[in-house]
């Protein structure tokens, strides 16, 4: 967000919309207010003094360790993330900037913001999602121009093409919505586990990386008698030597544990020769396991794994 405000602020300074001194005063007062608020709220929630944005900045930019979470090519935002998130609006935003030069001073700073973020090896759409609204404004200008000239020769074909692209985008959005809805098996598995075991005996649940990334968060956790571990780099052979009551992970079989149930997640889309022509294929993604040495776990009625 600092990069976005920086590029927009630089554009406003160059256009002399306000003076440098006014910008400094506004930035200092806004920064103090926002930092104070986020430190207060997050410190209460995490039970320690915490400025989350600074920790993220330090880890990603200063230590340059963001690549530990995966990397993409330098052009990924422009060739993959933005096209998939904006759909038909992506080419239209380019056309809008060509048809109406008044939007260029607004589009240029957010484009520069995406360019600067592209230098980080680790990329996620959420990092640059703040640029999308302004790009959509540019796309709306192109759509408006096509609509106003729809009765003119040549323009009518482009108008019909745009309508077809809108319908295709709507269909893609519907499919993506249904896929996203099925993309959180970890959260569904944790909820099912909580509902299945309501005893007051203390339980220790280990959550692996895939489960944590597919719907499990601290807001899903229960209080006593549940305790949670997200310790990483535990080999599948080591689980039987650990004192976990339950496991939620991506493995169907774990020595020393019984597979209690599996939760399906989105795998792929499949074309079929009937209505609807597209179906979503779901496969078991997250499995719940119970310690075979705990009679309380084995006494419960579990559906079993597929």
C-alpha positions as CSV (number, residue, x, y, z in Angstrom):
1,X,0.0,0.0,0.0
2,X,3.0,2.3,0.6
3,X,4.1,1.7,-2.9
4,X,0.6,2.6,-4.3
5,X,0.4,5.8,-2.2
6,X,3.9,6.6,-3.2
7,X,3.2,6.4,-6.9
8,X,-0.1,8.3,-6.6
9,X,1.5,10.9,-4.4
10,X,4.4,11.4,-6.9
11,X,1.9,11.9,-9.7
12,X,0.0,14.5,-7.7
13,X,3.2,16.3,-6.8
14,X,4.3,16.4,-10.5
15,X,0.9,17.7,-11.5
16,X,1.2,20.3,-8.7
17,X,-2.1,19.3,-7.1
18,X,-0.6,20.1,-3.7
19,X,2.7,21.3,-2.3
20,X,5.4,19.1,-0.9
21,X,4.9,20.5,2.6
22,X,1.2,19.7,2.5
23,X,2.1,16.2,1.4
24,X,4.5,15.7,4.3
25,X,2.0,16.9,6.9
26,X,-0.7,14.7,5.5
27,X,1.6,11.6,5.3
28,X,2.9,12.0,8.9
29,X,-0.5,12.5,10.5
30,X,-2.1,9.7,8.5
31,X,0.8,7.3,9.2
32,X,0.8,8.0,12.9
33,X,-3.0,7.4,13.1
34,X,-3.0,4.2,11.0
35,X,0.1,2.7,12.7
36,X,-1.2,3.5,16.2
37,X,-4.6,1.8,15.3
38,X,-3.1,-1.3,13.8
39,X,-0.5,-1.8,16.6
40,X,-3.3,-1.4,19.2
41,X,-5.7,-3.9,17.5
42,X,-3.1,-6.5,16.5
43,X,-1.2,-6.4,19.8
44,X,-4.5,-7.2,21.6
45,X,-5.3,-10.0,19.2
46,X,-1.9,-11.6,19.2
47,X,-1.1,-11.0,22.8
48,X,2.2,-9.2,22.1
49,X,3.4,-5.9,20.8
50,X,3.0,-6.2,17.1
51,X,3.2,-4.0,14.0
52,X,2.2,-6.5,11.3
53,X,2.8,-4.4,8.3
54,X,6.4,-3.7,9.4
55,X,7.1,-7.4,10.1
56,X,5.8,-8.3,6.6
57,X,7.9,-5.5,5.1
58,X,11.0,-6.6,7.0
59,X,10.6,-10.3,6.0
60,X,9.7,-9.6,2.3
61,X,11.8,-6.6,1.4
62,X,14.7,-6.2,3.8
63,X,15.5,-9.8,4.4
64,X,14.2,-10.7,0.9
65,X,12.9,-14.0,2.1
66,X,9.5,-13.9,0.3
67,X,10.8,-16.4,-2.2
68,X,10.6,-19.0,0.5
69,X,6.8,-19.0,-0.1
70,X,7.2,-19.6,-3.9
71,X,8.1,-17.5,-6.8
72,X,6.7,-16.4,-10.2
73,X,8.2,-14.8,-13.2
74,X,8.6,-11.0,-13.3
75,X,5.7,-10.6,-15.8
76,X,3.2,-12.8,-13.8
77,X,1.0,-9.9,-12.6
78,X,0.5,-8.7,-16.2
79,X,0.3,-12.0,-18.0
80,X,-1.6,-14.1,-15.4
81,X,-2.9,-12.4,-12.3
82,X,-4.6,-9.3,-13.8
83,X,-6.0,-11.1,-16.9
84,X,-7.6,-13.8,-14.7
85,X,-9.0,-11.3,-12.2
86,X,-10.3,-8.7,-14.6
87,X,-11.2,-10.9,-17.5
88,X,-12.8,-8.8,-20.3
89,X,-12.0,-5.6,-18.4
90,X,-8.3,-6.2,-18.8
91,X,-8.1,-5.5,-22.6
92,X,-10.8,-2.9,-22.2
93,X,-8.7,-0.9,-19.7
94,X,-5.9,-0.7,-22.3
95,X,-8.4,0.5,-24.9
96,X,-9.8,3.0,-22.5
97,X,-6.4,4.6,-21.9
98,X,-5.9,4.9,-25.7
99,X,-9.4,6.4,-26.4
100,X,-9.5,8.8,-23.5
101,X,-6.2,10.4,-22.5
102,X,-7.8,12.0,-19.4
103,X,-7.6,8.6,-17.6
104,X,-3.8,8.2,-18.2
105,X,-2.7,10.3,-15.2
106,X,-4.8,8.0,-13.0
107,X,-3.9,4.7,-14.6
108,X,-0.2,5.4,-14.9
109,X,0.5,5.5,-11.1
110,X,-1.3,2.2,-10.4
111,X,0.5,0.6,-13.4
112,X,3.8,1.7,-12.0
113,X,2.8,0.3,-8.6
114,X,2.3,-3.1,-10.2
115,X,5.6,-2.8,-12.0
116,X,7.4,-2.1,-8.8
117,X,5.7,-5.0,-7.0
118,X,6.8,-7.2,-9.9
119,X,10.4,-7.0,-8.6
120,X,9.5,-9.1,-5.6
121,X,10.0,-12.8,-6.5
122,X,7.0,-13.9,-4.4
123,X,3.8,-12.8,-6.0
124,X,0.1,-12.9,-5.0
125,X,-2.9,-11.2,-6.5
126,X,-3.8,-9.7,-3.1
127,X,-0.6,-7.7,-3.2
128,X,-1.8,-5.6,-6.2
129,X,-5.6,-5.9,-5.9
130,X,-5.8,-2.2,-5.0
131,X,-4.8,-1.4,-8.5
132,X,-7.8,-3.1,-10.0
133,X,-10.5,-0.5,-9.3
134,X,-8.7,2.2,-11.2
135,X,-8.0,-0.2,-14.1
136,X,-11.8,-0.9,-14.1
137,X,-12.5,2.8,-14.4
138,X,-10.4,2.9,-17.6
139,X,-12.2,-0.2,-18.9
140,X,-15.6,1.5,-18.3
141,X,-14.5,4.4,-20.5
142,X,-13.9,2.0,-23.3
143,X,-17.2,0.2,-22.8
144,X,-19.0,3.6,-22.7
145,X,-17.4,4.6,-26.0
146,X,-18.4,1.4,-27.7
147,X,-21.9,1.7,-26.4
148,X,-22.3,5.3,-27.5
149,X,-21.1,4.4,-31.0
150,X,-22.8,1.1,-31.3
151,X,-25.0,2.2,-34.2
152,X,-22.1,3.4,-36.4
153,X,-20.5,1.2,-39.0
154,X,-17.6,-0.9,-37.7
155,X,-18.4,0.0,-34.1
156,X,-21.5,-2.2,-34.0
157,X,-19.3,-5.3,-34.5
158,X,-17.0,-4.3,-31.7
159,X,-20.0,-3.6,-29.5
160,X,-21.4,-7.1,-30.1
161,X,-17.9,-8.6,-29.5
162,X,-17.8,-6.7,-26.2
163,X,-21.2,-8.1,-25.1
164,X,-20.1,-11.6,-26.0
165,X,-16.9,-11.1,-23.9
166,X,-19.1,-9.9,-21.0
167,X,-21.2,-13.1,-21.1
168,X,-18.0,-15.2,-21.3
169,X,-16.6,-13.4,-18.3
170,X,-19.9,-13.9,-16.4
171,X,-19.7,-17.6,-17.1
172,X,-16.1,-17.8,-16.1
173,X,-16.9,-15.9,-12.8
174,X,-19.7,-18.4,-12.0
175,X,-17.4,-21.4,-12.5
176,X,-14.6,-19.7,-10.5
177,X,-17.1,-19.0,-7.7
178,X,-18.2,-22.6,-7.5
179,X,-14.5,-23.8,-7.6
180,X,-13.5,-21.3,-4.8
181,X,-16.4,-22.5,-2.7
182,X,-15.0,-26.0,-2.8
183,X,-11.4,-24.8,-2.2
184,X,-11.4,-24.8,1.6
185,X,-11.4,-28.5,2.6
186,X,-9.2,-27.7,5.6
187,X,-11.8,-25.4,7.2
188,X,-14.6,-27.9,6.6
189,X,-12.4,-30.7,8.1
190,X,-11.7,-28.8,11.2
191,X,-15.4,-27.9,11.7
192,X,-16.4,-31.6,11.2
193,X,-13.7,-32.7,13.7
194,X,-15.0,-30.2,16.3
195,X,-18.5,-31.4,15.9
196,X,-17.6,-35.1,16.0
197,X,-15.7,-35.0,19.3
198,X,-17.4,-33.0,21.9
199,X,-15.9,-34.7,24.9
200,X,-14.1,-32.6,27.6
201,X,-10.9,-34.7,27.4
202,X,-7.9,-32.6,26.4
203,X,-7.1,-33.1,22.7
204,X,-4.0,-32.0,20.7
205,X,-4.6,-31.5,17.0
206,X,-1.8,-31.1,14.5
207,X,-2.5,-29.1,11.3
208,X,-0.2,-29.3,8.3
209,X,0.6,-26.6,5.8
210,X,-2.0,-27.6,3.2
211,X,-4.8,-27.7,5.8
212,X,-3.7,-24.3,7.2
213,X,-3.7,-22.8,3.7
214,X,-7.2,-24.2,2.8
215,X,-9.5,-22.7,5.3
216,X,-8.0,-23.1,8.8
217,X,-7.3,-20.0,10.8
218,X,-7.1,-19.0,14.4
219,X,-10.8,-17.9,14.2
220,X,-11.7,-21.5,13.5
221,X,-10.1,-22.7,16.7
222,X,-12.0,-23.7,19.9
223,X,-11.0,-23.2,23.5
224,X,-10.2,-25.9,26.0
225,X,-10.1,-28.9,25.7
226,X,-8.7,-28.3,22.2
227,X,-5.0,-27.5,21.6
228,X,-3.5,-26.9,18.2
229,X,0.0,-27.4,16.7
230,X,1.1,-26.0,13.3
231,X,4.7,-27.2,13.6
232,X,6.2,-27.6,10.2
233,X,8.7,-30.1,8.7
234,X,7.4,-33.1,10.6
235,X,8.0,-36.2,8.5
236,X,5.2,-38.7,8.0
237,X,7.2,-41.3,9.9
238,X,7.7,-39.0,12.9
239,X,3.9,-38.6,13.6
240,X,3.7,-41.9,15.4
241,X,6.3,-40.7,17.9
242,X,4.4,-37.5,18.7
243,X,1.6,-37.2,21.2
244,X,-1.1,-35.9,18.9
245,X,-4.7,-36.9,19.4
246,X,-5.7,-35.9,15.9
247,X,-4.1,-35.0,12.6
248,X,-5.4,-32.9,9.7
249,X,-3.1,-33.3,6.7
250,X,-2.9,-34.3,3.0
251,X,-1.8,-37.9,3.7
252,X,-4.3,-40.7,3.3
253,X,-2.3,-43.1,5.5
254,X,-0.2,-42.3,8.6
255,X,1.4,-45.0,10.7
256,X,0.0,-45.1,14.2
257,X,-3.2,-43.3,13.2
258,X,-6.5,-44.3,11.8
259,X,-8.0,-42.4,8.9
260,X,-11.3,-41.0,10.2
261,X,-12.7,-39.2,7.2
262,X,-11.7,-37.2,4.2
263,X,-12.9,-33.9,2.8
264,X,-13.1,-33.2,-0.9
265,X,-11.7,-30.1,-2.6
266,X,-11.7,-28.7,-6.1
267,X,-9.4,-30.5,-8.5
268,X,-10.2,-29.4,-12.0
269,X,-13.0,-28.5,-14.4
270,X,-14.3,-31.1,-16.9
271,X,-16.2,-30.7,-20.2
272,X,-19.1,-33.1,-20.6
273,X,-21.5,-33.8,-23.6
274,X,-24.6,-32.8,-21.7
275,X,-26.1,-29.9,-19.7
276,X,-24.4,-28.3,-17.9
277,X,-21.5,-28.6,-20.3
278,X,-18.9,-28.0,-17.6
279,X,-18.6,-29.8,-14.3
280,X,-16.3,-29.5,-11.3
281,X,-14.2,-32.5,-10.3
282,X,-13.6,-32.8,-6.6
283,X,-11.2,-35.2,-5.0
284,X,-10.2,-35.9,-1.3
285,X,-7.8,-33.2,-0.3
286,X,-7.6,-33.2,3.5
287,X,-7.8,-36.3,5.7
288,X,-8.5,-36.5,9.5
289,X,-6.6,-39.1,11.5
290,X,-7.0,-40.3,15.0
291,X,-4.4,-41.8,17.3
292,X,-4.9,-45.5,17.5
293,X,-3.5,-45.5,21.0
294,X,-6.4,-43.3,22.2
295,X,-9.5,-45.5,23.0
296,X,-11.7,-42.3,23.3
297,X,-11.0,-41.6,19.6
298,X,-11.6,-45.1,18.4
299,X,-14.9,-45.3,20.3
300,X,-16.5,-42.6,18.3
301,X,-18.5,-43.3,15.1
302,X,-16.4,-42.2,12.1
303,X,-17.4,-42.4,8.4
304,X,-13.9,-43.6,7.3
305,X,-11.8,-42.5,4.4
306,X,-12.6,-43.0,0.8
